[in-house]
Amino acid sequence: MDTKQNKTIGTYFGLKVEVILQMDHSSLIRFQEREFIVDTADLVFRQTLRRAA
């Protein structure tokens, strides 16, 4: 089993969560070792750039 997977991190109403599976209308997330199904529209993803162009 590959333990070096890239984790997708998002924010759900101000809480930092791991996104396990993302679909059009609902997503499976993990927060504090628990898994929840939430509306995808409520998730916020922030992309950061490491270097300026």
C-alpha positions in Angstrom: 0.0 0.0 0.0 1.3 3.4 -1.0 1.6 5.6 2.1 2.9 8.7 0.2 -0.4 9.7 -1.4 -1.2 13.3 -2.1 -3.9 14.5 0.2 -6.4 17.0 -1.0 -7.1 19.5 1.8 -10.1 21.7 1.8 -12.0 23.9 4.2 -15.5 23.1 5.4 -17.1 26.0 7.2 -13.8 27.1 8.6 -12.5 23.6 9.5 -9.5 22.1 7.7 -10.6 18.7 6.3 -9.1 16.0 4.1 -11.2 15.3 0.9 -11.3 11.6 0.3 -13.7 11.5 -2.6 -15.2 14.4 -4.5 -18.2 14.2 -6.8 -20.5 16.8 -8.4 -23.0 17.2 -5.6 -21.6 15.5 -2.5 -18.1 14.6 -1.2 -16.6 12.3 1.4 -14.4 14.1 3.8 -12.3 13.2 6.9 -12.1 15.4 10.0 -10.5 14.2 13.3 -10.4 10.5 12.2 -14.2 10.6 11.3 -15.7 10.5 7.8 -18.6 12.6 6.7 -20.6 13.2 3.5 -21.1 16.9 2.8 -22.3 19.1 -0.1 -19.4 19.7 -2.5 -20.6 23.3 -2.9 -19.8 23.9 0.8 -16.1 22.9 0.4 -13.5 25.6 -0.3 -10.2 24.8 -2.0 -7.4 27.3 -1.9 -4.5 27.0 -4.3 -1.2 28.5 -3.3 1.7 29.3 -5.6 5.2 28.5 -4.4 6.8 31.0 -6.9 5.7 34.1 -8.7 5.8 33.9 -12.5 
